[in-house]
Amino acid sequence: MKTVIPAMTNDQTSSVVPRRRDVYLTLINLGSVYFLINVSYGGLETLQSTMNAQQGLGTTSIGVLYASLIASSLLVGPTVVDRLRAKKTLYAAWSANAVFAVANAFPRWETLVPASAFVGVTMASCNIVYGLYVTRLADQLNAANDNGGP
């Protein structure tokens, strides 16, 4: 007689409580990536007015970055996360940071200002996603603690 194992549905997989160790490892991974992305971005941002001082390119690019960050925080941040979902939003934001870094290697008005706007637009959505992930991990840790998991 064969034993038939029923396929798991989405309801069954969502009820699985992760172990505390897995939650902590995911949090360390997310925190490390957040740290590395922000260290690279912060270094470039801090040096903009010094490295790209010709004709105010550095200060203009940072101004464009923050103007687009404010506008996207108010208008499009949550909408982008709803449409792209969390993981794709993070990939878009990380890609924007890579484009910004490459644009700094070739600092011209045509490269740096659009890259700054791209980073500003994606930064708001990225911060929303980081908050979502940390909240989800806190909920999972709470569930693991309630079940007395390892």
N, C-alpha and C positions, 0 to 999 in steps of 0.2 A: 504494500500500500504506500503510495507516494504522499508525502506531506506537501501541501500547497501553502506557500507563504503569500498572503495577500499583499498586493502592491500598496505602498504607502501613499496616502493622499497629502495634499498641502496642509490639511488640518492636523494630521498626525505628525508631520515633520516639524511644524511650528511649536508643538508641545514638548519637543525634546529640549531638556534643560542642559546647556553647556556646562562643562566643568569650570570651576573658578580659574584654574590654570590657563585654560584656553581664552577666557575673557581677559586675563591679565596679559597674556602674550599678544592678543589682538590690540589691546590698549597700548602696549609698548611699541608695537609695530606702527600703529597710527601716529603715536606721538613722535616717533623717530622720523617718519616721513614728513610730518608737519614741521618739525625742527629743521630738517635739511632744506626743505623748500623755502621756509621763511628766512633762514640764514643766507641762502644765496640771493633771494630777492632783497632782503634788508641791506646786504652789502652793496648791491648795485644801486639801490635807491639812495643810500647815503652818499655815494660817490657821484651821483648824477651831476650836481651843480659844479663839481670840480673837474671831472673827466670831460664833460661835454659843455664847457663854458662858452664856446664860440657861438656868438649870436643868440645866447640864451637858450640853447637847445636843451640842456639838462634841466633847467628850472621849468621850461615849458612842458617837457615830457612828464615831469612829476606832477605839474599842475593838471595836465590832461588825464593822467592816471587817477588822481584823486577826484577830479570832477566826474569822470566816468564811474568811479567807485560809488560816489554819493548818489548819482542818478540811478545806477543799477541797483543799489541797495533799496532805494525807495520804489522802484518801478518793476524791475525784472528778476530780482534775485529768487524769490520763492517760485515764480512761474518757471524759471529755468530748471530748478530742482524737480518740480512736478513733472515737467515734460521729459527731461533727460534721465531722470532718476539719479540716485546718489553716486553710483560708481562712475557713470559716464560724465557726470558733472565734475567729479574729481579729475578724471582724465583730461577733460577740457581745460580745467584750471591749471593743471600741471603742464599741459602743452603750451598754454599761454605764458607761463613762467619761462619755459624753454625758448619760446619765440622772443621774449623780452631779453633773455640773456644773449641770444644770437644777434639780436638787433643792436645790442650794446657793443658787439664786436665790430659792427659797421655803422657807427653813429652818423646818420644823416637824417634830415627831416622826414624823408620818405619812409625810413625804416623805424625810427625810434618813436615817433608820435603815434602811428597806428598800433605798434606793439604795446605802448603804454595804455592806450585806450582798451585794447584787448585784455590786458592784465586787469585793468580796473573793472571791466564788466564781469569778468569771471571770478574776481576775488570775493565779491559779495556772496555769490552762490557757493563758492568753496567753503567759506566760513559757516554758512548755513549747514552744509553737509557735515563738516567736522562736528558741529553741535549735535546733529542728528545721530551720528555714529557714537559719540560719547554718551548720549542719553540712552541709546539702545544697549550699549555695553553696561551701563549702570543698571538698567532693568534686568539684563541677563545675570549680572553678578548678584543682584538682589534675589532673583529666582534660584540661583545656585545656592545661596546662603540659606534660603527658606527650606530647600530640600535637603540640606545637610550634605551637599555634595563635597567632593574632595577639593 
